[in-house]
């Protein structure tokens, strides 16, 4: 049955209002990034009186934004790759094999998402300091330490999501791979991974987005040499002034990789998020 005329217009109005509500902050960021600093600090106007692209050039020299960008890219890419590989192996074992403690493991992995991240901040920092004292390997303030930190909260969700996705893949594919002479690892690489691409992409995008925009752990676990973008943006606020137009310009620029990845992989994301929801 076709929807009523009133329902159609109500839906249009609601969607229009939601679009305006979500687009307004982005427009304010864009317009502020195209204004001189004096105009941004004055009374707010929706349309810039004097358009300028200077903030997009100055933002690279006011703070070492390129260095922060490289740090974020290395840390996010490494944590994403490790998260996908480890989560895929763990999820395959949980999905395909029955072993003592299997259900306990699944519940434990899921229950870690109940705790706020700040609860793990001090314990992780103390662990890194003690490891550095005992072994000389300085994890605190290093990229390696930040990568390990990101894995602590991306891995549980990644494992849980991939378990649900692999459960939706027929086990007959594993059996057919074994008939062809493949072992468990061969079946995973040659048969399961090509079928599980949407789920893997979903986990990869989630891990990358989480690492790219993380602030709490990055503000404590990094030094000046390893600072990431999410933390480095605050350096546009100095003792004498706050470069609001450059902050807005930099915020738009650093969001481009995540937005581009989301748009390019949107089709796979939808398939990965909905797989396993219906048996």
Protein Blocks (a to p, Z undefined) as FASTA:
>chain_A
ZZdfklmmmmmmmmmmmmmmmmmmmmmmmmmmmpcfklmmmccdfbdfbdcfklmmmmmm
mpcfklmmmmmmmmmmmmmmmmmmmmmmmmmmmmmpccehklmmmmmmmmmmmpcfklmm
mmmmmmmmmmmmmnopafehpaklmmmmmmmmmmmmmmmmmmmmmmmpcfklmmmmmmno
pafklmmmmmmmmmmmmmmmmmmmmmmmmmmmpmklmmmmpcfklccfklmmmmmpcfkb
ccfklmmmmmmmmmmmmmmmmmmmmmmmmmmmmgokaZZ
